Every structure is written in C-alpha cells, then in structure tokens.
Amino acid sequence: MLAPRPPALMILPITLSTAVTGTYAMLATLLWGRLLYGVPLDFTHPLLFLVAVPGCILGLGMFGLLLASTFVLLRNANALTNTLEYPIWLVSGMLVPITVLPGWTGPIAAVLPTTWGARAVREAATGGPVWLSLGICLGISLGCLIAGALMMTYVERRARAAATLALA
C-alpha cells in the first residue's frame, strides 16, 4: 500500500499467480489419471483447450482481485477467502455440474467468470461452443478488473482516512 502505484497493480500479479498455481493441480490430475488409471486424454479441441485454460486462469485472477479489496479492511481476510473458496468452486460448476445444484444458484453462477471459464475448458475437452463461453468469461473478467481496481482504490483511501490501514 506504500507503493506509488495504484493498489490494484500491486495486487493483480499476486491474484494471477495464485490462480496459476491451480493449473498445477489440473495438470497433475490429468497426468496421474492417464499414467496410473489409464484414463484417455481425448480432447475434442486440443488447441482450444490450451486457449481455454489460460482464459479460465485469467477469470480466476480477476475475480480474486475483486475479492482482494476486502483484504485491506478485514483483519482476518484469509478466513473469508478460505470460507468462500469451496462454495465458489461448487457454484461455478468446477466440482459438480451446475444442473445438479438448486435452482437459486443459477443466477449466482451466471455472474461468476469462473463458471464460464470452467465451461470453456469443459467444452474444449468434450465439444461445444468454446469461444462463446470464453468470451463471456473474459468479459466478466474485465468487469471484475475494473470493479476490483475501483474498489481497491476506494477501500485503500477509506482505510487511510480512518487510520485503520494495517500494514503488518
């Protein structure tokens, strides 16, 4: 927060790198599934899969930036992120299909970039309109980036004015 740059530019690399770490889990799952269990890796659109995965990662990072604005105000923001992580994965369709979730989760899922990123990855693997899902994911991600940058600036100024900015 002491850097002369906007706070979002300082936090963005952290959120993106955290999202990229999840790529290791996906690659390890694919590799172990293939090597240990003989699961075939038959992607309908292998090149689109290589495009959809970074798009999904970008969506995760931008959504993380939006959530990171709460870190400035909340002392135990880590507890908040741990609490939200699994429900976001669930509602996004990363763990189970959205169709098996209660109907009220549909509108929540529709506004999350992770939903559309996961859908793009799934459609690249199994077949479907990858570009539409990826485009929606990137559009929502752009909205998260703008909202996150504005919110981060607002929250930082508010914390400074109230003298509640804890840097340690």
Disulfide bonds with the S-S distance in Angstrom:
none
